[in-house]
């Protein structure tokens, strides 16, 4: 959780020791390992989400500022460039 929740600072980082033992046991039972084979991926570009240019620019700016993930500056620019 440390790496993911640091993006939410100054909110305190969530730790497992905040959960009581009974609740933790229930949560841990919900983790089920699986294996799957991906045979095909079919992507769709929906960069504008039918939003206004202002909303799209705001989303692109926020995405770019997170700094979390590969290619975010490029994706943010595509969001800015898409026609309404």
C-alpha positions as semicolon CSV with decimal commas, in nm:
position;residue;x (nm);y (nm);z (nm)
1;X;0,000;0,000;0,000
2;X;0,293;0,236;0,056
3;X;0,369;0,295;-0,312
4;X;0,006;0,339;-0,412
5;X;-0,108;0,551;-0,119
6;X;0,182;0,796;-0,126
7;X;-0,006;0,961;-0,411
8;X;-0,280;1,052;-0,161
9;X;-0,056;1,245;0,079
10;X;-0,112;1,420;0,318
11;X;-0,370;1,149;0,392
12;X;-0,202;0,889;0,617
13;X;-0,081;0,577;0,438
14;X;-0,309;0,279;0,506
15;X;-0,145;-0,008;0,692
16;X;-0,274;-0,358;0,758
17;X;-0,223;-0,313;1,132
18;X;-0,518;-0,068;1,127
19;X;-0,754;-0,365;1,073
20;X;-0,852;-0,587;1,364
21;X;-0,768;-0,957;1,345
22;X;-1,126;-1,073;1,278
23;X;-1,176;-0,832;0,989
24;X;-0,831;-0,918;0,849
25;X;-0,911;-1,289;0,855
26;X;-1,233;-1,222;0,662
27;X;-1,050;-1,008;0,405
28;X;-0,770;-1,260;0,357
29;X;-1,023;-1,534;0,278
30;X;-1,143;-1,322;-0,015
31;X;-0,803;-1,333;-0,187
32;X;-0,829;-1,613;-0,440
33;X;-0,542;-1,696;-0,676
34;X;-0,635;-1,748;-1,039
35;X;-0,456;-1,813;-1,364
36;X;-0,586;-1,711;-1,701
37;X;-0,465;-1,707;-2,055
38;X;-0,520;-1,392;-2,260
39;X;-0,571;-1,483;-2,623
40;X;-0,672;-1,145;-2,758
41;X;-0,694;-0,782;-2,657
42;X;-0,932;-0,544;-2,828
43;X;-0,875;-0,183;-2,726
44;X;-1,092;0,122;-2,767
45;X;-0,968;0,481;-2,745
46;X;-1,216;0,694;-2,552
47;X;-1,005;0,992;-2,469
48;X;-1,276;1,255;-2,460
49;X;-1,546;1,056;-2,277
50;X;-1,801;1,294;-2,433
51;X;-1,681;1,568;-2,198
52;X;-1,624;1,935;-2,261
53;X;-1,282;2,059;-2,366
54;X;-1,236;2,216;-2,020
55;X;-1,318;1,891;-1,841
56;X;-1,090;1,697;-2,073
57;X;-0,802;1,942;-2,020
58;X;-0,851;1,921;-1,644
59;X;-0,840;1,542;-1,655
60;X;-0,532;1,548;-1,876
61;X;-0,356;1,791;-1,640
62;X;-0,438;1,576;-1,337
63;X;-0,326;1,259;-1,514
64;X;0,003;1,418;-1,612
65;X;0,068;1,541;-1,256
66;X;0,025;1,199;-1,095
67;X;0,348;1,076;-1,247
68;X;0,225;0,721;-1,190
69;X;0,256;0,493;-1,492
70;X;0,425;0,484;-1,827
71;X;0,339;0,718;-2,109
72;X;0,128;0,958;-1,907
73;X;0,254;1,276;-2,073
74;X;0,173;1,126;-2,414
75;X;-0,171;1,010;-2,302
76;X;-0,245;1,350;-2,152
77;X;-0,148;1,516;-2,480
78;X;-0,374;1,282;-2,678
79;X;-0,660;1,376;-2,444
80;X;-0,591;1,744;-2,512
81;X;-0,570;1,690;-2,889
82;X;-0,889;1,487;-2,938
83;X;-1,168;1,670;-3,116
84;X;-1,501;1,724;-2,946
